[in-house]
Amino acid sequence: MQFFEAFLFACSANLDNMTIGITYGIRKIRIPFLYNVIIALVSCVGTFLAMTLGSFAAHSLAPKYAQTIGNLLLIFLGLYFLWDGIRPISPKETPAKNTNAQSPTASPSVLSLSQTLLIACALTLNNLGMGISASIAGLPSVLTSCCTFFVSIAMLCLGQYLGKTYLAKILGRYAEAISGCILLILGLCKCI
């Protein structure tokens, strides 16, 4: 059961990776496998550190209360991501068209190492709150961090592949809502 919960958390935490992969796939920018591994490694370490911090917070509370707080945080984050993923986008939030974007006929380019490190840091910072919440909820940090590593690689590869297909627009738009649903399921499963 712990593996399933850790895997669910990793899937939810790494749906942003799929969105990044889709974005770069659409723009015909290739993310080399080594850079994908670097992103996954940074996410894995960030998750482990966040969960360690959450573990310290959990030890300062009674176990029953710590787990309840962690579960409620996961449910709250799930609801927030779900709402953010399905709410209507106002005209102010619509991204401006990038005039420097590549044309569909342009040859694929490769993501640079500096861009890779920026993406890795952004994705890791995005997952810190979820890592702390997961730890307080009682998920094992080593197993969850390992799942995060492998799921991160898989999601980025899947995103790159989907970025070349029609599904890119659908999945890219609803990735945050899907992530929210997974967090909700995880939080509710931990409550039962």
C-alpha positions, 0 to 999 in steps of 0.5 A: 500500500505504501508503494501505491501511495508513493507512486500516486504522489509521484504521479501528481507531483510530476504532472508538471513535467509532462506539461513541460515535455508537451510544451517543448515537444510542440515547439520541436525542442528536444530534451536529451535523456541525460538532461531529463535525468538531471531534472529528475535527480533535482526533483528527487533531492528536493522531494527528499529534503521537503519530506525530511523537513515535513518529518521534523514538523510531524515529530513536533506534533502528536502522530495522530494530529500530524497525519490528519494535518498532512492528509488535510493539506494534501486534500487542500492542495488537491482542491486548489490544483483542481480549481486552478485547472478548471477555472475559466482563463481570463483574457489578461491571463492568456499568454501572448503569442511568442513571435520568436517561437519556431515554425512547424517546419523548423528543425528540432533544437536541443534544450540547453544545460542552463535551461535544464537547470532552470526547469529543474529548480522551478519544478522542484520549488513547485513540489516543495509544499506537496513534499512537506504535506506528504511527509506529515501525512506519513508517506515514506520519504526514501520510497516517495523520492525514488518514485519521484525520480522515475516518474519524473523521467517517464512524465517528461518523456511522455510529454515530449512524445505527446507534444508531437500529437493532437492530444497535447492541447487537451492534456496540457490544458487539464494537467493541473486539474488531473494533478489535483484529482490525484492529490485528492484521491491520495489525501482521502485514501490516507484519511480512510 
